Amino acid sequence: MSNAQISVGEIFRQYGNEFLSRHRLPVHWLKAIEAIKLCRTAELGGHVEKCIDCGHTKVHYNSCGNRHCPRCQGVNREKWVLEKQYDQLPVQYFHAIFTIPRELHPLFKYNRAKLYSFLLRCTWETLKQFASNPQNRLNAKIGAIMILHTWTQQLEYHPHTHCIIPAGGIDSRGNWKNAPSNGGFLFYFKALADTFRGKFLWYLREMYDKNELNLPGQLDNKHQFVLLVKALKNKQWNVKIEDPFPDNKHVTEYLGRYTHRIAITNSRIKSIDNGMVTFSYTDRTDNNKIKTKTVSVMKFMELFVQHFLPKHFMKIRNYGIFSSRSKTSALAMARKSLKCKSPGKKKKFTIREVLLITKGIDVEKCPHCGGKMVVTKIIEPLRGPPRKLPLDKTFSAA
């Protein structure tokens, strides 16, 4: 199989029917699989472009646009990063990671939407509590951008949140206040972990008492649930705060690595042979060495689909001074206090602008002679209603 054919989509095209015959999946998961199978194929339609100078012709097939598709996240990520730069402040930022213990994984799988939201909520409440406590030497309103991830490099189930947090906040008088050590220190991670653990388990017990949880077999009685909570109270939970970024100009670029990332990219899939898939991963426990893992195609698909998000679930969320309700006034106060200029009105970038700015690629420019490429034909999808797109406008399916 050629390198161009090695992809998640190809795996589902070859083995998807057998996989679906063995598993019962939610409807929106089935739609995601179908979208990934058809992404950038003739079945989704597309368009033909032709250079008005040299006559060079190129065919573009449409992307599926599904958020779980490895092929559809690159441009979305770059667009998000460009637009998010308008919210950035000229201060240091920290990257924090809050992780759920392995013992709770079965419960999460039975209550994905509820407990994913719950994880993000408890993470923010913990950060907010520490920021408002005078004992932590900040006592200010902070903000955070959070992203939910559910995987490890080997595709195992591992719910956790990535948080980007400015090193300071807005005090009661509307002035910017740096975190301790002039923004070089945020909070003690062990104290954060203890508070996070306490909040999570308290709310979890409340949800259990209200019969709001679907329970896996090993937790089907109160005695087992109480034993689980008791064991988790005595366990150190994993919360990590990395050193502040050395250059805040690259904060959003760094965050962009996490925002639109999915469980695995096509570039990590090395081979699909005889019903087996080999993919690469970074071993964090062995000096970040790149290693490979081989599993059956059925196991690979099981590992991949378990990271599909619940329907309409928002995995990227903004809190505090970055929330949609507070952002306009809060960031204006922060910039005034920090004596920095406003970036102006946030711009909505087109796909062409994103590719031009981030990749230096002009989709309207002929790769052969530099002339102008124009759309000459619309390729209708093989299923669904015809697409009504103007022939005199160039667009990209990237």
N, C-alpha and C positions, 0 to 999 in steps of 0.2 A: 504494500500500500504506500502511495506517495505521501510526502509530508503534508501536501495540501489536503489530503483526504483524512488525515488523522485529526479527529475532532470529536467533541461530545455529540454533535449532531449526527456524525457518521455512525457512531456507536448505536444511537437510538434508531437510525434508519435501518441498520442491519439486524439489530436484536430487540428492538422495541416491542414488536408484537408478542414475542415470546415472554418478555418481561411483564407486559401488561396482562398476559394470560395467567400469570402466577400471583399477581398482586391486585388488591382493591385499593384504588387511590382516589382522593377527592377530585371533583370535576375540574377545579382550577389547576390542579397538578397535571391532569391529563391534557388540558389545553396548553400548559407550558411545555410539556414534552412534544406535543404536536408542533408547536411554534418553533422549537429548537430544531426539530427534524427538517422543517421546511425553510429555515432561515437562509436567505440569499440563494434560493433555487427558483427555477422557472415557475413553480407552482404558485409563488407569491406575486408573480408579475415583476415588472421593472420598466426600464426605458433604454432607448438607444441614443447615444450621443454621437455627433459628427462634427469634426473641425471644419469651419467654413473656409479655411485657407488651404489645408493640405488634404482634406477628406478623410483623415484618420477617424476610425469608428471604434466605439467602445460600448459594450453592453453592461448595464448595471442591474442586478436583481435586487429586489427589495429585502430589507432586513425585517425580522419578525417583530422587533421592538420589545420582546419579553424581557423582564428584568433579571431572569435567571439564565439568559442565553449568553454564553461566553463571547459571542461575536458582536453583541449589541451594546457593550458597556463603555468602550473606549471613548467615543465622542461624547457620550453623556457625562462621563467623568470629567473630561476636559472642560466641557461647558459649565458644569457645576463649579469647578475650581475658579474659572474666570469670573463668574458672577459672585462667588463667595468672597472674593478679594475686596469687594465694596464694603463688607462688614468688618474687615480686619482692623485692629487697633495697633499702634506702634509700641507694643509692650511685649514682654516675654510670654510664652505659652508653655503649658505642660501637657503631656500625653499620659492619661491614666487609663488603666484597664481593670475592670471589675469582672471577676469570673465566678460562675456558679459551680459548687462542688459536684463531683461525679455522682454522688448518691441521689441527687435531685434530677438527673437526666431522664429517668423513666417518667417521672411526674411531668416534666416539661413536654415530653413527646405527646402526652395525653392532653395537654392543655396549652398548646403552642401560643395561640393568640393572647390568651389571658396572662400567661406567665412571662411571655416576652415583654409585654407592656409593663407588667409588674416589675420586671428586672430593671427596665429603663427608669421607671418611677422611683424605685428604691435607691438607685444609683444617684439620681438627681437630689432626692431628699437628703441623702447622706452628705453630699457636697454642699448643699445649701445650708444645712445645719452647722457644718464646720465653718463655713464662711461667715455666718452671722454670730458665731460665738466669740465674745471678746477674748476668751482665754487662748484662742488660736491666733491672736494678734492681727486679725484682718477686720472683722466686724463691718462687712460691706456686702452689697448685692453683686454677686458674680454672674457669670454666664457659662454655658457649656454647649458644645455641639457633640451629640452622641450618635454612635452607629452600632447597631446590633450585628454581631457575627455569631455563627453557630458551628463553626468547623475548626478542625486542626489542619495542618499541612497534609496529613494522611487521610483527610476527609472524615475523620471520626466526629461524633457529635460532641459539641463543646460550646454551649451558650456563654457569651461574654459581651461586654460593651467596651468600645473604644471611645474615650472622651478627650476632647481638646478643650483646655480650660485656660483662660488668660490669667496671668499672675497678678491678680488684683481685682478690684471692683469699685462700685460707686458707693460712697458713704452717704449718711443721712442728709448731708448738705449739698449733695449732687457733685461732689468732687471725686476725682479718681484717687484711689488709695492702693498703693502697691502692696503686694504680699510681703511677708517678712524677708529680710536680707535683700531689700530693694528688688523684690520679685524673683529672687533666686531660690526661694523655698515656698512650698505650698502648704501641705499638711503631712502629718506623720501617717505613713501608709498603714501601719499596724492598728492605729487608733481608728482610721477610716474603715479598715476591714472589720473590726469589732462592732462598730456602729452599723455598718452595712449588714452584717450577719444578724444583729439584733432586730433591725427593722424588717428584714426579709422574713425571718422566722415568725415574728409577731404577726405580720400581715398574713403569712401563709396559714398559721393556725386559725386566724379569724376566718379566712376563706373556707377552711375545712369545716369549721363549726357551722358555717352558714350553708354547707352542702353546695358550694360553688365550684368544686373541683371534680373532674373525672379522675378516678383512681385506677392505677394499674393493679394487677392481681396481687403483687406483694404488699400493697398498702390498702387492701380491701376491708380492713377493720381498724378501729380506733387505736387498739393496742399497738399495732405495727406502726401506725402513723406517729404516735407519741414517742415510741422508741427511736424513730428516725429523727424527729425534731431534737430529742435529747442528745443523740449522738452528734448532730450537727452543731449544737450549742457548744460542745466541747472540742470542736475542730477549728483550726486556724483557716479562715477563708482567704482566698488569694486576691489581693488588691495590690496593684503595682503602679507607682508613679515614676515615670522616667525623668531624667534630667531635663531642664528647660531647653527649648530649641536655641541653638547658638545664633541663629539668624531668623528673625520672625518673618522675613520676606518669603520664606519657604514653608510657612506653616500650612497654608491652604493646599500647596502642592503635596505636602506630606499627608495631609488629611485625605486628599484625593486618592491616595493608595488604598484607602479603606472604604470610602463612601460607596462606590459602585463595584467593589470587588465581589465576585461570587466564589463558590467553593473551590473551583479549579478553572484555570485557563486552558485553552486548547494547546498552547505552547508547552505545557507541562506533560501532555500525553505523548509518550515516546513511541508506542507501538500498539497495534491491535492485531493479534495473531492467534489463530486456533482457539478462539473463544476466550482469550486472555488479554487484559489491558495492563500495560506497564506505564506508570507515570512517575515523575520526579517530585521530590519534596525536600524541604530544608529541615534538617534535624537540629532543632534548637538545643537538644541535650548533648550534642557532639560538635561543638564549635561551629554551628551553622553549616555543616557539611551538606552538600547536595547528594542525596541518595535516591534510589528508585524502589518502587514497590509494585509487585505484580499480583493482580487479583483476577478472578473470573469476570466476564462482562456482566453477569447477573449481579455479582457483588458490587461491582463498580457503579452500576445504575442504582442499586439500593443505597449506597453511600451518597451518591449525588443527589437523589431526589429528597432525601431526608432533610436537606437544607433549604428546600422550597419554603417560602414564607407564607403565612396565612393570607387569605384573600384580603386585599386592600390594606395590608399592614404597612405602616410607615416605619422603615428601619432607620431612617435618619431623622433625628429630632433636635430642635433648638430650645434651650431653656434659659431662664433668667434674662439677662440683658440682650440675648440673641433671639428671644422668642418673638413671634410675629406681633404680639400685643405690645411689647415693651421696646422693641429694637429701635424704632425711629427716634423716640425721645431719649432713651438710655444711651445710645451711641452718640447722639448729638451732645449730650452732657459730658460724656467721656472725652470726646474729641476737643471740646472747649476747654476742659480741665487740663488735658494733655498738650494743649496748644498745637494741635495738628489740623490740617485742612480737611474739609469734607471731600470725599471722592466724587461728589455730585450724584446725580440721579443714576440709579442702577440701570445698566444697559442689558437688554435681552439679546444675546448673541445668536446669530443664525449658524447653521451647520457649516456653511461656507466660511464664515468669519472664524469659527472655532478651529477649523482645519488649517486655515491660513495663518492664524496667530500661533497655534501650538505645534503644527507640523510643517509649516511653510508650504502647504499644498493648496493650490488654487484649483478648485474643481471645475472652474470655467476656462482653464488654460490648457491647451493641447500639450500633452507630454512630448510630442514629436517636434512641432514647429513653434510652439508658443502662441498659436492662434486661439481664437475663441471657439469653445465647444458649445454646441446647442443641442437641445433635445429634438430629435427628428421622428421618434416613434415611441408610443406607449405600448408596453407589453402587458396585456391584460392577465390577471391571475387566472389560474386554471380552475379555481373554485371561488365562490362568492360573487357579489355584484361587481360590475366593471368599475374601475377607478376613473374618476373624472379629474384629469390633470391637464393643465394647459401645455400645449406643445411649444410655446414660445418662451418658456422659463426653464432654466436649468436647476435641477435639484439633485441631492445626493441621498443614496440609500445607505450610506455608511453608518 
